[in-house]
Amino acid sequence: MSQNNKQTGYVYSNQLMQYRFSNDHPFNQMRLKLTTELLIDAGLLTADQIITPRIATDEELTLIHSYDYVNAIKHASHGILSPSEAKKYGLADEDTSQFKHMHQHSARIVGGALKLADMIVNDELQNGCHLGGGLHHALPGRANGFCIYNDVAITAKYLSKQYGLRVMVIDTDAHHGDGVQWSFYTENDILNYSIHETGKFLFPGSGHYTERGKEQGFSYSVNVPLEPYTEDESFIECFKKTVTPVVQSYQPDILLSVHGVDIHYLDPLTHMNCTLDALYEVPYYIKYLADTYTNGKVLMFGGGGYNIWRVVPRAWSHVFLSLMDMPIQHGDLPEEWISKWQHYAPLDLPTTWDDKRLDYMEIPRTAEISAKNLKHANQVASWF
């Protein structure tokens, strides 16, 4: 095994598939299994790199979430949450509905992140990824946006409280990381950076660049909203122009990054127009920032991504590969993977690592969109 393999962990268990609202819900953890099998079939992930998640304790969950909320999730797990309580705790709509044993399955996602975090801090690993996590919308006392427990916020708080580390979250999901932001909005022990599609037309509607934190937390929330139909070049330019001075200024001890891949033009829930080129580049740049500023310590989460066949497996594979400093992949995908999953897929699976840009539409307003994005990015960068 190479030295790189020894340094990178990959959180996975088939039990993570049990975090599932319904068979036709857009949040489908099958994307995690597809990614994992792609990496294994390509000979890029070895069994000894896989870390089995544990169940987070109530004490760990309540680093962020209220005790009454955790109890409500336990009640919902057994079908004994009243309709009024369900509404109060964000469990009364189709987006984030109740399902059997939801406390255990949600706490396992958190436990996977905390187990990986401990291993990184204690130098058992240099870095790692938890692609089944990244549930950045969950609020301290309310389920939100497909998310029950906020593993990103809990891990950030855990690293700060348990180890005294300066933690920075870098969120590149198309949706604003509102749950993480509001968990720390008045605090100065965690810095939260989110680049996302503007909330003018997209859930959760927050993440304006003027949302900078309050009281002690002022300047510890950083938001870079982008226009709908933003393309690769503008996304990467705005990302690098803003995230770099923030890291330089804050000097974190560890990075937590959220890699929702729903900025892709084929994602059914967003309005962005990026390709795999941008999605491949983002984790490599974050790995560069970690190598430069945090002695290589970084924990990468999954997040959004709802085209589970064409987009997520290839994009998330590169989150893992970036951590091992392996090159961006080109050429054919493993035939074994394609033949295994084509029977289940409702469309033709991709056959290469490269994005063929099927049905990609050129945007006539590219220059206007990019100029507006850059104006906001320059404003944010000027603060650091």
QUIFENWO-V464318 format. One record per backbone hydrogen bond with DSSP energy under -1.0 kcal/mol. NH is the residue of the N-H (numbers start at 1). CO is the residue of the C=O. E is the energy in kcal/mol with one decimal. If there is no record, write none. Layout:
nh = {NH | NH}
co = {CO | CO}
e = {E | E}
This chain:
nh = {6 | 9 | 10 | 11 | 12 | 16 | 17 | 18 | 19 | 20 | 25 | 28 | 31 | 32 | 33 | 34 | 35 | 36 | 37 | 38 | 39 | 40 | 41 | 42 | 43 | 44 | 45 | 49 | 50 | 51 | 56 | 61 | 62 | 63 | 64 | 65 | 66 | 70 | 71 | 72 | 73 | 74 | 75 | 76 | 77 | 79 | 80 | 86 | 87 | 88 | 89 | 90 | 91 | 101 | 102 | 105 | 106 | 107 | 108 | 110 | 111 | 112 | 113 | 114 | 115 | 116 | 117 | 118 | 119 | 120 | 121 | 122 | 123 | 124 | 125 | 126 | 127 | 128 | 129 | 130 | 133 | 136 | 139 | 142 | 143 | 144 | 147 | 151 | 154 | 155 | 156 | 157 | 158 | 159 | 160 | 161 | 162 | 163 | 165 | 168 | 169 | 170 | 171 | 172 | 178 | 180 | 181 | 182 | 183 | 184 | 187 | 191 | 192 | 193 | 194 | 195 | 196 | 197 | 198 | 205 | 211 | 212 | 214 | 217 | 218 | 219 | 220 | 221 | 222 | 224 | 226 | 229 | 230 | 235 | 236 | 237 | 238 | 239 | 240 | 241 | 242 | 243 | 244 | 246 | 247 | 248 | 249 | 250 | 251 | 253 | 254 | 255 | 256 | 257 | 258 | 259 | 259 | 261 | 264 | 265 | 267 | 273 | 274 | 279 | 280 | 281 | 282 | 285 | 286 | 287 | 288 | 289 | 290 | 291 | 292 | 293 | 294 | 296 | 297 | 299 | 300 | 301 | 302 | 311 | 312 | 315 | 316 | 317 | 318 | 320 | 321 | 322 | 323 | 325 | 326 | 333 | 338 | 339 | 340 | 341 | 342 | 344 | 345 | 353 | 360 | 366 | 369 | 370 | 371 | 372 | 373 | 374 | 375 | 376 | 377 | 378 | 379 | 380 | 381 | 382 | 383 | 384}
co = {2 | 127 | 49 | 129 | 51 | 13 | 14 | 15 | 16 | 18 | 22 | 26 | 28 | 29 | 29 | 30 | 31 | 32 | 33 | 34 | 35 | 36 | 37 | 38 | 40 | 39 | 39 | 46 | 47 | 10 | 107 | 57 | 58 | 60 | 61 | 61 | 140 | 66 | 67 | 68 | 69 | 70 | 71 | 72 | 73 | 76 | 75 | 82 | 83 | 84 | 85 | 87 | 86 | 77 | 99 | 101 | 102 | 103 | 104 | 106 | 107 | 108 | 109 | 110 | 111 | 112 | 113 | 114 | 115 | 116 | 117 | 118 | 120 | 119 | 119 | 7 | 7 | 298 | 9 | 300 | 130 | 134 | 142 | 139 | 89 | 147 | 144 | 149 | 150 | 151 | 152 | 153 | 154 | 155 | 156 | 157 | 158 | 159 | 159 | 254 | 191 | 256 | 193 | 258 | 176 | 136 | 177 | 178 | 179 | 180 | 184 | 167 | 220 | 169 | 222 | 171 | 224 | 174 | 226 | 202 | 208 | 210 | 185 | 214 | 215 | 212 | 217 | 212 | 192 | 194 | 196 | 271 | 227 | 231 | 232 | 233 | 234 | 235 | 236 | 237 | 238 | 239 | 240 | 242 | 243 | 244 | 245 | 246 | 247 | 166 | 166 | 297 | 168 | 299 | 170 | 301 | 302 | 304 | 261 | 274 | 264 | 230 | 263 | 275 | 276 | 277 | 278 | 281 | 282 | 283 | 284 | 285 | 286 | 287 | 288 | 289 | 290 | 290 | 294 | 255 | 128 | 257 | 130 | 307 | 307 | 311 | 312 | 313 | 314 | 316 | 317 | 318 | 319 | 322 | 321 | 351 | 334 | 335 | 336 | 337 | 338 | 341 | 341 | 331 | 357 | 363 | 365 | 366 | 367 | 368 | 369 | 370 | 371 | 372 | 373 | 374 | 375 | 376 | 377 | 378 | 380 | 381}
e = {-1.3 | -1.8 | -2.4 | -2.5 | -2.1 | -1.8 | -1.7 | -1.8 | -1.3 | -1.6 | -1.1 | -1.0 | -1.8 | -1.4 | -1.2 | -2.6 | -2.0 | -2.5 | -2.6 | -1.8 | -2.3 | -2.3 | -3.0 | -1.7 | -1.6 | -2.9 | -1.1 | -1.9 | -1.3 | -2.5 | -1.9 | -2.4 | -2.3 | -1.5 | -1.4 | -2.5 | -2.1 | -2.1 | -2.3 | -1.9 | -2.2 | -1.9 | -2.3 | -2.6 | -1.8 | -1.3 | -2.5 | -2.8 | -2.1 | -2.1 | -2.3 | -1.2 | -3.3 | -1.9 | -1.4 | -2.2 | -2.1 | -2.9 | -1.6 | -1.5 | -2.7 | -2.1 | -1.4 | -2.3 | -2.5 | -1.9 | -2.5 | -2.5 | -1.8 | -2.0 | -2.6 | -2.4 | -1.5 | -2.2 | -1.8 | -2.0 | -2.5 | -1.3 | -2.2 | -3.0 | -1.8 | -2.0 | -2.5 | -1.1 | -2.5 | -2.2 | -1.5 | -1.4 | -2.5 | -2.1 | -2.3 | -2.6 | -2.7 | -2.5 | -1.9 | -3.1 | -3.0 | -1.0 | -1.7 | -1.8 | -2.9 | -2.9 | -2.7 | -2.5 | -2.2 | -1.1 | -2.1 | -2.9 | -1.2 | -1.1 | -1.9 | -2.3 | -2.7 | -2.9 | -2.6 | -2.7 | -1.8 | -2.3 | -3.2 | -1.4 | -2.3 | -1.3 | -2.7 | -2.5 | -1.7 | -3.2 | -2.3 | -1.1 | -2.9 | -2.7 | -2.7 | -2.8 | -1.2 | -2.5 | -2.8 | -2.2 | -2.6 | -2.5 | -2.6 | -2.2 | -1.4 | -2.9 | -1.2 | -1.3 | -2.3 | -2.5 | -2.2 | -2.7 | -2.5 | -2.9 | -1.5 | -1.7 | -2.6 | -2.2 | -2.6 | -1.4 | -1.3 | -2.3 | -1.0 | -2.6 | -1.9 | -2.4 | -2.1 | -1.7 | -2.8 | -1.6 | -2.2 | -1.9 | -2.1 | -2.5 | -1.9 | -2.3 | -2.4 | -2.6 | -1.9 | -2.7 | -2.1 | -2.7 | -2.0 | -2.4 | -2.5 | -3.8 | -1.4 | -1.4 | -1.9 | -2.3 | -3.2 | -1.6 | -1.1 | -1.6 | -2.4 | -2.0 | -1.1 | -1.4 | -2.3 | -3.0 | -1.9 | -2.8 | -1.7 | -1.8 | -2.2 | -1.1 | -1.4 | -2.7 | -1.7 | -1.3 | -2.9 | -2.8 | -2.1 | -1.9 | -2.4 | -2.5 | -1.9 | -1.7 | -2.5 | -2.8 | -1.6 | -2.4 | -2.8 | -1.7 | -1.5 | -1.6}
